[in-house]
Amino acid sequence: MSVKSAPLLVELFTEELPPKALLRLGEAFRDLIASGLVRAQLMVDRVQRPPRVLATPRRLAALFPEVLEKSADRTELRKLMPSKVAFGPDGAPTVALTKRLEKEGASVDQIERKLEGNAEQVFLNQVLPGVRLVPWLQQVLEEAIVKLPIPKVMSYQLPNSTETVKFVRPAHGLVALHGTDIINITVLGLTAGRVTHGHRFLGARDIQLKSADEYEARLKAEGKVVASFEERRAEIDKQLKTKATELGCSLGDYETLLDEVTALVEWPVVYMAGFEPEFLSVPQECLILTMRTNQKYFPLFDKSGRLTEKFLVVSNMQIADPKNIIEGNQRVVRPRLADARFFYEQDRKVRLESRVPQLGKVVYHNKLGSQLERVERIQLLAGKIARLIGTDPLLVEHTQRAAWLAKADLLTGMVGEFPELQGIMGRYYAQHDGEPAIVADAIAEHYLPRFASDRLPESTVACCVALADKLYTLAGLFSIGQTPTGDKDPFGLRRAALGVIRILVEKQMSASLHDLVNAAFEPFAGKAQIDLQNFFIERMRGYFQEQGYTANEVEAILSKNPVQANSILKQLEAVRAFSTLPEAASLAAANKRIANILRQAESKGETLKVNADISVLKEPIEIALFEALQVAIRSAKPLFDSRDFTGYLKTFAPLKSPVDSFFDKVMVMVEENKLRENRLALLGDLRDAMNRFADISKLAA
């Protein structure tokens, strides 16, 4: 008898779901149910015919193209006990076996005896009946509802009942269809049926489904609802681009807003609206943010990237004459833009420098003091960094000025309303105050990079202030034990450390990371510098491997605890170039052997001296190695001094032959003290020369 296979539809019809969480909820709803179906072997094909996410502002739904009514019976062979426990000397079943079979509801005919290792075991051979979809889906859906990543759970009372249930929003309908059949399940006080609901105003209120596979088509045709999140997003994107092109404009960076708007509409239609051009006197970042964040509008930009007075609205209403919709949105946005203009005009009446003392009333951290103390320390640190990298006195002065003003815009009305604009507004207000352009730009850019792939500060002044800000944050929080643990990093310290690394490496800043960390820790007590330096090393491992270098190449450099981060990329290139040489593998292995010999010698109490004495060496082979090493060192030194790290390492390639001969013919740990000391010293000289900036032995790992 064949088992029925058909599409499975599950829909929870709800009140408006949180838009920022809708896609995540929809995907989780699909995946949790799919996982349950796979677990019971009820889903036929998850790869070629994947389940679909059907999530709109008022429904969580998923369609599974091919689901069995009942999974196939399966045979299970399960170990019960050793044969010597299951059977007596006479071969008859023991009491232990009899009781176990009774518990399993099985008979002696269902057991098998098999050798496992050196002992014979008794196995129970059972045929387990397949799982039926109808009762199983009840359990799966209940588990899925509990496990959904709901941002904030609501408790609500069921109609005509005193029972209270919990869900993301009150649910008012449940559809569960397997092909044409209703699956008799109940969740959240709802009994499954076949009636779904269309658009609140444009479509049919109730749509009685005949089968699961007609769900999307009938919702679209009769309900004016595009059920697929992906399809709805693509339709909005298409309409936005078409309208923007018609107007000769561009949309800028709108992907994040596109996802959110997709979660707000069921039947998307794009309309063009506008505002008075005089609002364009306000910095465009303010207008863009208020339109996108507060109103969910899509600003339009001209060919030069400047904001225009036009914007696009994604409406949930398609009507012949959208005049009222357009005018309504224009009327709503006007007060928002007026507020932005008011904040901007009021903020400019007070100079940034006069706001700085007021930062003393704002707490930065209860263990690290006020924002004013933070600014004073960042200013001092920024000046030190500027001097460390050798900038001229005027740039040092500009660096300290930018650091002094960097946090002043936190007290402005605009940043109070839109914290995302901190730094950006500081630049505008500094420009208005007549500050040098390099200072104003540094105020805006000292927050960069804000995330892994973000752009870096442009000028040296901005880089110095950015480094000071991030290093002060890291040192301060490390000094009070607020370090990241596991996945938790509430202060973004991993991001700050990566920002420091990227600025030093990619902007080729010559300051020593060791000196920077020590300077950052000057205001703080404690011994957390080493912890922070190790933290930087860990971040570097990830950073350089993401740049395409192997773990061994990166470890060869980082195991030497480099302090000049700006040299690491060139050193990695040198290690990579060296590893391609025919002599590389042999020299890497030799370095590993040398490290082991020297480590064992030290553990036996040997004092390792430097600079082997050729007059003590006896064998021609070791003398040849000594002389070859001296030649290589003389050639390599000027290359290292000129930062030609690749040339430096390649200088030692000719040592392969004398090194191999040395290890083949010479015994290092001889009885004669002076000879042993000098042979160890020769190996130490070789190790120090070859591994000046990279541990070559790591390439043999």
N, C-alpha and C positions, 0 to 999 in steps of 0.2 A: 504494500500500500504506500503510495507516494505521499510525502509530507508537503503541505501547502506552503508556498513561498509568495510573499506579497510585500508591497511598500508599507512601511509603518510611519504614521504621523502622530506626533505628540505636541499639543499646543496648550499653553497656559495663557489665557486672556486676562490682562491685568489693567490696573490704572497706570498712568504714565510712569514709566521706568526711568531711573536716573540716567541721563544721556551719556555721561562720561564713562559709565560702567556697562552700557548696553552691549557692546560688541563682546566684551570679556564675559559677561553673563551668558550671552547667546552661545558662544563657543564652548563654555564650560557645560551648559545645559546639554548640548549635543554630545560632547566628549564623555560626560559622566554616564549618560544613557547608553552610548555606544560601547563603553567599557563593560557595562553590565551585560549587554547583549552578547558581546564577544566572550565574556567569561562563561556564559551558559551555552556557547557555540550556537547561538541563534542567528547571528549575522552571517550572511553567506559570503559577501565580498566587500571588504572595507576599503580596498585599494582602487580597483577599477571603477567601482561605483560608490564613491565616498558619501557619507551622510552630509546633509546640507544644513547650514545655520539659517534659520528664518526668524529674524528678530526685528521687531518694529517698536516704536514707542509704547505700544500697548499689548505686546505679546512676546513671549518666549516660545519658540517652536523649533522643531527639528524634524527632518524627513530622512528616513533610512530606506534606501531604494529596494532592498531585498532582505526580508527577515522571515525566518522559518516560524511556522506555527508551533513546532515542537522539534527540539534538537534530537539527533540520532542517539539511540542507545549505545552505550560504550562498555567495553570490558575493562575491568580494573583488577590487577594482580597486586595484592597487598600482603606484606609480610606480617605474620602473626607472632611466631615464637620459634625457638630452636626445636628441631625434631626430637632431641633427647628429652625436652620438657613436654612435648605434645604426645609422645607415645611411650608406653611402658616397655619393660624388657620382653614382654610377650607380643609386642606390636600393636596392642590395643590402645585406643585413644585414652589419654589421661583425663582426670577431672578438670584440669586446667584448660585443656583443649575443648572439652565438652561445654564448659561454661562460656568460653569465649565464642564458640559457634552459636550458642543460644543467644548471646548478647547481639551478635551480628545478624541473627535470623538466617543462618546458613546451616548447611549439612556437611557431613564428612565427604560426600561426593564432590564438593566444590573446592577441596583443598588439593594443593600440589606440593611435592617435596623437591627442593632444588638445593644444589650445593652452592654455597656462597662463601668464598674464601676457603677456609679449612673445615667449616662446619656446615651441616645440612640444616636448612631452614624450612618452615612450613608457611606456605602462602595461601591466601584465600582468593579464589578466582570467582569474581562476581560480575554479573551483568547489571549495570546501573541504568535505569530508565532515563530517557532524555528529558530535558526540562521543557515544560510547556510555557509558552509566551504569556498566557493570560495571568496566572498568579505571579509569574516572575516579574513582569513589568511593574506590578504594584510595588514590589520590594525595591526594584531599581529606581523608580521615580521618587519614592520616599527618601532613599539614600541621596539621590541627586539634589533634591531640594535642600537637604541639610548641608551638603558639601558645596553648594554654589558660593562663589566669592562675592557675597553681598556686602557692599560698603557699610550699610547701616540697616539692621533688621527692624521692621515695623511689626508691632503687635496690634491685632485688630480683632474685633468680635464678629463672629459669623452672623449673617442675617437670621432672624427668628431663632436665635440660640444664645445661650450664655457661654458657649465655648469660645476660647480665644486661641488664635493661631498666629504664627510668625512667618513672615515672608518679606521680600524686598518691597513690595507694594501689595495692597489688597487684590486678590485674584477673584475674578467673577465668572470664569468659564474654563472648561477643560474638554479638549478634544483628544480622543485616542482611537485611531482607526488602523486596523490591519487589513489592507485591501479595502473591501466594502464593509467589513465587520467592525462593530463597536467593541472595544476591549473594556470589559466591565471592571474598572478600577475607580478608586476614590482617593483624592488627596486635597488637603487644605479645605475640607468640607465640601468639595465639589465632586459630582459624579460625572464620569466621562460620557460624552455624547458625540454628535456629528455636526453641531452648529457652531460656526465661527462668525465673526463680525467684521463688517467693512469699515471704511473711513467714516469718521464721526459725522461729516456733513455731506460728502460727495457720493458715497457708495451705499449699497444695501446694508441695512442694519443687521439682518440675520441672513446667513448663507448656509443652507443645509447641504452638506457635502455627501456625495454618493460614495466616493472612494478617496483614499489618501492621496493618490497621485494627481488628483485634479485641484488640489489645495491652492497652489501658487497661481494657476491660470484663472481660476474662478475668483480668487481674491482680487486679482488685477482687473479682470473684465467687469465683475459685478460690484466689487467692494472698493475699487479705486485705491488699492493698497499694493505696493511693491514689497512683497514679503521678504525677499532676500536682501540682507544688509549689503552684501557685495554688489548686487545689481543696482540697488538704490544709490549707493555711493558712486558707482560708475556713471549713472544717469545724471546725478548732480554735477559731477566733475565735467561731463560732456557739455551740459548746459552752461556752466560757468565759463568754460573756455570759449564756447561759441559766442556768448554774449560779450565777453571781454574783447575778443577779436573783432567783432562788429563795431565796437566802440574805439578800436585802436589802442587798447590798454592791455596791461598785464595784471596778474593777480598776486605777484610776490610769493612769499612762503605761506601757503594756506593749508597744507596737508593736515595738521592737527585739528584745525577748525572744521575741515571737511568731514572728519570722522565724527566730531561732535554734532554737527548739523544733520548728518545722516541719521543720527539717533533721535532727532527731533521731529522728523517728518515721515509720513507714509506715502504721500503722493507729491513728490517734489516738483516745484515750478520756480524758475529763477526770474526775478524782475529787477530792473534797474531803477535806482533812486538817486537822490543827490542832496547836498546841503549847500549853504551859502559860501561862496568862495572866500569871504573874509575870515572864516575859521582857519584857513590855511596859514594864517600868520602864526598860529600855535605850532610848536615843533611837531612834525608829522608822527613821531613815535607815540606821542600822547593820543593823537586822534586815531591812529591805527589800533592802539591797545584798547581804547574805550569802545571802538566799533566792534572789534573782534571778541573782546572779553565780555563786555556787558550786553551787546546787542546781537552777537553772532552774525554780523554783516561781513561781507568780503570787500575790503577797500580796493580801489583800482588805481593803477600807477601809469604815468606816461612813459614814453620810450626812454627817458633819462632816469627813470626810477623814482621820480617825485610823485607824491600823493596828489591825486586829483579830487575834485569835489563830488565825483560819482562813486557809488558803491552798489554792490549786488546783494539782493535779499533772496534767500531760499525760503519760499512760502510753502505751506501745506495745503494751499487752496488754489485750484485752477479755475479761473473765471474769465468770461469774455472781456470784461472791462475791469482791469486791476487798479483803476485809478484810486479807489479808496484804500487798497492795501498799500500802494506806493506812498500816498500822502500820509497814511497812518504811521508808516515806518519813518518817514522824514520828520514827522512831528515828534516822534519818540526820541530820535537821535539828537535833535537840536538842543534840548536841555543838557544832554550829556556833553556835547561839544562846548556848550556855554560854560559848564562847570570846569572843563579842562582849560578853557581860555581864562576863566577867573583865577584858578590856581596859578597859572603861569604868570599872569599880570601881577598878582599879589606877591608871589615868591620873589619876583625881580626887584621889589621895593626894598629888600633886605639883602645886603651883601653876604656872600658865602662866609667870608672871614669873620663876620660878626656873629655868625651862627655857631662857630666852633666852640667857644666857651660854654655854650648851652648844652653841649654834649656831655658835660660833667653831670647833668641831671638824668642822663639816660644810662641804665645799667647794660653793660656788655655781657658780663657773666658774674654771678654772685661771688665767685672765687677769684676773678681776674680784674674786677673793678669796672669803672665806667667806660663809656665810649670815648670820653676825652682822654683818659689814661691810655686807652688803646691807640688813639691817634698820636699821642705824644711818643709812644714807644715805636710805632710804625714809622713816624717821621725820623726818629733817631736811627733806626735800623736801615731805612731807605738811604739815608746819607752815607752810612757805613758801606752799604753795598755799592753805591755809586763810586766811592773812593777805592773800594777793592778792585773794581774793574777799570780803574784808571781814567775816569771821565774828567773833563776839565772843570774848574771851579764854578763856572756859570751853570753847567749841567747839574752839578751837585746842588747848587742853589735852587734850580728849577725842580729837581727831584724832591727836595725837602718841602718846597712850597706846595707841590702837588699832593704830597703825602699829608700835609697839614689840612688841606681843603677836601681831601678825598671822601670823607664821611659826612661833610656838612650838609649835603642835600638830603640826608635822612630826616632832617627837621623841617623840610619844605612840605607845603600842602600837597604838591603834585606827587611826591614820592610816598607821602602818607596815604594817598588814595590809590596809587599804583606802585607798590614796592618793586615791581619788575623794572621800573625806570631809574632805580638808583644808579648813579654813575652817569647815565645818559643825560639826566637833567642837570647833574653837577657840571657837565661840560657846557650846556647852554647857559647856565647861570654864571659860570666863570667867564665865558666869552662876553656876556653882558657886563660883567664887572671890569672888563678890560685886562684880565689876566693873559699872560703870553699863551699863544696857541698851543705850544708844547705842554704847558701845564694843564690847560683845559682838556686836551686830548688824553693826557695821562689819568685825569680824574675819571673819565669814561672807561678807559681801557684797563684800569688796574684790577678789574674783576675778571679779566680774561686770563686763561681760557676757562669758560664756565662748565665745559664738559669735554669728553675725550677728544672729539674731532673739531672742537671750536677753534676759531682763529686766535692768534697770539697778539699781544700788544705790539704796536708798531715801533715806537721810538725807544731809545735807551732809557729815557726818563720813565716812560710808562712801564717798561720791564722792571726797572729797579723798584718802583712802588708796588707793582704786582707781586714781585718776589717778597718784599718786606711784609705785605699784607698776609700772604699765604704762610710764610715762615713764622710770623708772629702767632698766627692762629694755631699752627702745628705745635710750636714750642710751648705756648701757653696751655693748651689742652693736654699735651703729653705731660707737662709738669704737674698737673693735678690728677693724672691718672685717667683722663677721659679719652682712652684710645679705642679704636674700632675693635669690635669683638665679633667673630663669625661674619654673618651678613649684615650686622648692624653697624652703621656708620652715620649717626644722626647729625654730626657736624660736617660731613663731607670731607673728612681728612684724607681719604684715599684720592679724591678728586684734587684736593689742594696739593698733595705731594706730586701727583702726576703733572699738575700745572707747573710746579717748580722745575721738574725734570725737563719738560718740553721747552720751557723758556731757556734754560741753560744750554740744552743740546741744540735745539733748532735755531735759536738766535745767536748761538756760538758766543755765549758770555763766559768770560775767562775766570770768574770768581770761583774759588774752591768751595765745594759743597760742605766740606768739613768746617771751613772758616765761617760760612754762612750759618750753619747750625749753631756753632758756638756763639756767634754774635746774637742770634735770635734768642738764645737761652740766658743772656746776661741779666735780664730783669727778674729771672725766676730762680728759686732755690731748687735743690734736688739734682739728681744725676741721671736725668732722662735723655741726655744727648745721645748716648750709645743706642738707646731704644729707637730714637727717631732716625739715626743714621741707618740702622738695620731696616727700619720701615722704608726708607728711601731705596735701599738696595733691593728689597722685595718688589717695590713698584717698578724699578728699573728692569728687573727680570721680565716682567710682563710686557713692559713698553718695548724693549728691544726685540723680544720674540715676535711681537706684533709687527715690527718693522721687517720681519722676514729672516731673522738670524736664528740659527738652531740653538737649542738649550745648551749644548756643549760649547759653542762659540761664545755665547753670552756668559756662561759660567767661567770660561777662561779669563775673561776681563774682570767680571765682578768679584771673583774670588780674591782678587788683589786689592779689594776695597778702594777703588779709584776715587780720587777727590776732585779731579778736573772732569766734570761731566761733559764739557764741550769737546773733549778729545775722544770720547768713547766710540762714536760712530766711525772715526778714522781707524781706531784701534781694532774694531770689529772687522772692518774691511781688510785690515792687515792680516788678522787671524784667518779670515776666509781665504785670502790669497795664498797665505803660507800653507794652508791645509790642502791646497791643490798641487803642491810640489811633490815630486816623486819621493823626496827625502822626508816628507812631513810625518808619515806614519811611524817610521823608524825613530825619528827624533822625539816624537811625542811619547812613544813607549820608553825610550831611554830616559826622558825627563821623569816619567812615572817611577822608573826603577831608581833613579838618582834620589828622588824624594823619599822613597822607602828606605834606601840605604842610610841616608842622613838622619832620618827619623829614628831608625833602629840604633844607630850609633849614639845619638843623644840620649836615648833611653838607657843605654849601657854606661852613661857617665862620660862619654867622650866630649871634649871641648872642641867645638868646630871653629877653626880659624879661617880667616879669609886670606886671599892672595898666596897661592901655593908658591913654594920656593923651588925653582927648577933645579937648583944644585943638589937637592935632596933626592929628587926623582931618579930612578935607576934604569927602568926599561925604556928602550927606544920608542916603543909604542906610546907610553905615557908622556914622554918628552915631545913626541910629535903632536899629541893632542894639546899639550900646553902651548906649544908654539902656534898651532893653528887657531887656538882660542884667542891668543893675543892679537893675531892678525885680524881676526873677525871683530874683536872689540874695538880696535883702532879704526876699522872701516865703519863700524856701526854707530859710534858715538856721534859724529856730526849729523848722521841721518836722524837719530833720535832728537837731537837738539833742534833740528829743522822740522820736526813733527812728521817726518817721512817714516811712519811706523811700518808700512809694507816693506820698504827697502831695508829697514832695520832687521826685521825677522828673516828676510831672504838672505841677509849676509851670513846667517848661521847655517844655511843649507849645506855648504861644503864640509861641515863638521860631521856629517853622517858617517863617512868612512872611518875617520880616526876614532869616533865614539864607539862604533860597532867593534872595531879592533881592540879598543881598550877593554870593553866588557868581555870579549872573547879570550883575551890573553893575560889580563892583569887581575890579581887578587887584591882587593882594597883592604880588607881587614886582616892585615899581616901582623905578626908579633912585634916587629920593630916599630917602636913608638913614633919616631920622627917620620918615617916613611908612611906609616898609616895616617898620621895627622895631615901630611901633605897630599896624599891621595884623596883624603876626604875634603881637604881644602880645594883641590883641583875640581872635584865634583861640585862643591859649593860655588866656586867661581863660574863654572859652566851653567849651573842652575840660575844664579843671579843674573848673568849676562843674557841668557835666552829668555828669562821670565821677568824681564824688567817691568813690563806693563801687562803681560798676559801669562797665565799659567798654562804652558803648552801641554802639560801632562793631561789636562782636562779633555783634550782632543782625542785622547786614547781611551776615554771613559766608555 
